Amino acid sequence: MFDRVSYVEELTVEQRNKLNWRIAEGIKNKDVFTSDADVRYFETEDFLEEVNLERDFEARGQLIEYRQYKNSIGEM
């Protein structure tokens, strides 16, 4: 099993850059009922979960299939 990523501080520089980009895009495209803090929180939680999913698939030797699936549905 792998250690789950729970904190932003555990991310690589590349992962932090990707997360920062997603937060900036989320803030730019948010609706009037959503605060910037909400966008930061939910984008961070979603990103950490994605990192952990990739680690899980990698530990099971299925990372390539997982990424192919994500590409096929347009999430990468």
N, C-alpha and C positions, 0 to 999 in steps of 0.2 A: 504494500500500500504506500501511498505518497503522503507527504505533509501538505495539508490544505493551505492555500494562501488566504490569509485573513486580513492583512493590512496592506495598504498601498506601499508602505516602506519595503515590503518584501518583493515588489515588482522590479523587473529589470528596467534600465533606462528606456529601452525601446517600448516596453509595455506601458511605462508611465507616459511617454509621448503619445502613444495611441489613445490612452485613456484621456489625456488632456484634450486631444483633438475631438474625441467623442463628446466630452463635456462642453467644449466650445460650440460644437454643432448643435447640441441639445439646447443650450441657452439661446442660441441664435434662432432656433425654430420652435421654441416653447410657446404655449398659449398664454393668455392673460391670467389664467387662474393658477399657473405654476410658478413657483419662485425659483430663483437661481439655485438656492440651497437644495431644493427638491431635486432639480436636475442633477446637481453634483452627487447627491446621495444615491439616487436610483441608477445613474450611469455607472458610478463606482461599484455598487452592489452587483449590477448585471455583469460588469467587466470582470470582477473577481470570480464570479460564478463561471464565466466562460473560460477563464484561465484554469480553474480547477477542473472543469470538464475536459479540457485538452490534456491536462496532466493525467487524469483518470484514463482516458483513451490511450494515451501514450504508455502508461504503465501496463495496460492490457494488450499492447501491440496493435492497436487499432486506430492510431492517430491519422494515418493516411486516409483510411475509409471515412473517418469522421470529417476530415477537411474536404474530401470529395463530396460528401453529402451536403455540407454547408455551402460549398460552391454551387452545387446543383440547385439549391433553393435560393441562391443569391444573397447569402449572409456574410460572405467574405469579401 
